[in-house]
Amino acid sequence: MDLNKVIIIGRLTADPELRNTSSGTAVANFSVATNRVWKDQSGAKQEQTEFHNVVVWGRQAEVVSQFLKKGATVMIEGRLQTRSWEGKDGQTRRRTEIVAENVQFGPSAGGAAGGGFGNKPAPSGGGGGSSPQWGAKRENEREESVPEIHLEDGGEIDSGDIPF
C-alpha cells in the first residue's frame, strides 16, 4: 500500500498569489514556514525553520486568497508533488510542493477562534461546507471532561504514567 499524505501547521510567509488557468480554474500559491525547536546534547536550544510551497485549486484557492494574509496560522492537509520544467536557460528545474486538499485557518491574531470570523468556523474548501477551528466544539459533539494532573512542587511527569 502506498500513501502520500502531508499535514503541516505553520505561518504564511507572504500573502497568497491568486491566478486563473486558461480554462478559468482558480489556483493560489503561497509558502508556509514551520519551526522545529529542540535541545542539543549540551542542552543548548536549537531552532530550524522549513519553508513549504503550497498550491490550492478551485474555490478553496479563492477563499484562501481572500482571507489568509502574511503571518496567518494555517493547517494544510495534502500530498507532495514534484514538478519539472525546462527553464529559459535550458536547465531542467524541479519544484516540490504540497498540493492542498484541505486548508484550515488557525486562530486569529486576537485569539478568538474562527480565524477572525467571530464564533463562526473559518471557511474551508473541499466538501463545500465549513469545518470547526482548532479547539472549537462541533454542534453534535458532546463535551468530555479532561482529567487534571497535579504535580508536587518541583515534581516531573514520568513517561511511564502516560497511557499512550
Secondary structure as UniProt FT lines:
FT   STRAND          6..12
FT   STRAND          17..20
FT   TURN            22..23
FT   STRAND          26..39
FT   TURN            41..42
FT   STRAND          45..57
FT   HELIX           59..67
FT   TURN            70..71
FT   STRAND          73..86
FT   TURN            88..89
FT   STRAND          92..105
FT   TURN            109..110
FT   TURN            115..116
FT   TURN            118..119
FT   TURN            134..135
FT   TURN            139..140
FT   TURN            153..154
FT   HELIX           159..161
//
